[in-house]
């Protein structure tokens, strides 16, 4: 364990290795979240072209389903091969695949939410699972200087001075940050940096769209996404199945890439607003601590005529540009960098509409 940091643990709930074309087709079929989120319809509108998603994690293997979209990144800590493209754990490779895997063809292999986005792999967490919050800060700083448009953080961390400064610098640089809310019982509330105002905090739902017990709840939660039995890429050209808010976070990061590609001039806070404003309401009417504003709706987020921030009365924490400070939770439980493999997801608060959509509502519109 690194002094002054806290633990990062990845628990993989299973793997699935494909054998031949039948196995590769089964991987795609087993990615139930693609059908649930109507990814085929969303990808007719946007596939994430032109967007770089920075991924601070355990590194990313060069998987056949992902290789065209994997950039040369960086090793923030010693032990890699110098470019972020080595993963001895599989967590980072799994998250990268959920964001931007292109598969083998239309029906084979793993498919990401944004299959034409690029992933910038940043190795800041070793195989041992011990991570340093300031190494995560260094990853975020690297992402800023290398012009990432989105940062996907499937980890929980201690809010050190340097990490808080890095997160706020990224928000000020118009970068969308998506982070994991946390996995119960290890986490008992929304973790950092998901709890930072301006970060999109992601929780998880099961195959039926219901809150899963492994996902923490809290007032900072913004949206939810599939987080149970999620298939993605793994090391050595294999595949993995895992559950947790890590997976949900990577899925939402892919959704943000679709939006930023479709609306390249949209500020980061408006990207988050699109996700919350078009989310499908679950649980009690209005925002709640288990679902946030609801389950992400990719097609609505890409097509709805969404009023800009400030058009209606804000219902949650203001974005960083208008918030009275970003918050300083001095009572936060001291904990280390934790990537979550029965896994974790993220985010902070944004303005959103007072009333969320129900599942049978049409996409929101505003008269011109």
Residue, then its C-alpha position, 0 to 999 in steps of 0.5 A: x500500500x502506498x503511503x498516504x493513499x488508499x486502496x484500489x480494488x477490482x473484483x471481476x465477477x467472471x470472464x467469457x472467452x470467445x471461440x470462433x465466430x459463434x463465440x464472437x457473435x455470442x459476446x455481442x448478443x450477451x451485451x444486453x445493455x446495447x439493446x436496453x439502451x437502443x444503441x443501434x438507433x443512437x449510433x445512426x445519429x452519432x458514433x463519437x467521431x472526433x472525441x477523445x475520452x481519457x481513461x485513468x485506470x489500470x492501463x488498456x490492452x490492445x484488444x482486437x475489438x478496440x485497437x483502432x480506437x486506442x491512442x498512445x497514452x501514458x504511464x503515470x506510475x512505473x511498471x507499464x511499457x510507457x504508453x498506457x497500453x498494458x493492462x495486467x488487471x483487465x479493469x481498464x480494458x473492460x472500461x475502454x471497451x464499453x466506451x469505444x470498442x468497434x467489434x470485428x464487424x456488425x455482429x461480432x465481438x464487443x461493441x462500445x457506446x461510441x465506436x468511433x471515439x478514441x480512448x486515451x489510456x492512462x496507467x495510474x493504478x497497478x495490478x495490486x489494486x493499490x492506488x494513489x489519489x495524486x496519481x489520479x490527479x496526474x492523469x487528469x492533468x495529463x488529460x487536460x494538456x492532451x485535449x481530452x473532451x471527456x474523462x471517465x473515472x471508474x474509481x473512488x478516491x480520497x479528495x486530496x488538495x491536488x486531486x481537487x485542484x485537478x478535477x476543478x481545472x478539468x471542469x474549468x477547461x470545459x471537459x466532461x468528467x464522468x465518475x462512479x458513485x460507488x459500490x455498496x457495501x464498500x462505499x456507503x455514499x457517493x464517492x469522490x470525485x463523483x461527489x464534486x459539483x460539476x462531475x456527472x455521478x453515475x449509479x447502476x441499474x439491473x436488467x429490468x432498469x431497477x436500482x441494483x443493491x450494489x450501487x450506492x445512493x445519495x443526493x449527489x447522484x445524477x443518472x444511472x445506467x446498466x451495471x449488472x452482468x456487463x460484457x466487455x473486452x478483457x486482456x489477451x484478446x479475451x472478454x469479461x463480465x462484471x457488475x458495478x458502477x464502474x461499468x455504468x460510468x464507462x457507458x455514460x462516458x460513451x454517451x457523453x462522447x456521442x453528444x459531444x460529437x453530435x454537438x461539438x460546440x456544446x459546453x460540458x455543463x450542457x452535455x451533462x444537462x442533456x443527459x439529465x434532462x432527457x433521462x427516463x424517470x424511475x422511482x418516485x417522481x422527480x429526482x431521487x437518491x437511488x436513480x438521480x434524474x433517471x436512466x440515460x436515454x441515448x436517443x433522446x439525449x441526441x435528438x431532443x430539443x432541450x432548453x439550455x441551462x437556466x431556462x427553468x428553475x434549477x433543481x439541483x446543484x448549479x454547474x461550476x460556472x455558477x455554483x457558489x464554490x465547488x464544495x469542500x467536504x472536510x468530513x469526507x471519509x478518508x479512503x484511497x483510490x478505488x476502482x470498482x470491479x463489482x464495479x463503480x460509477x460517478x458524477x457531480x451535480x448539474x442543473x436539470x429540469x424540475x420534472x424528469x421524463x417518465x418512460x412513456x413520455x415523448x422526448x422533451x421539446x421547447x417551442x421556438 
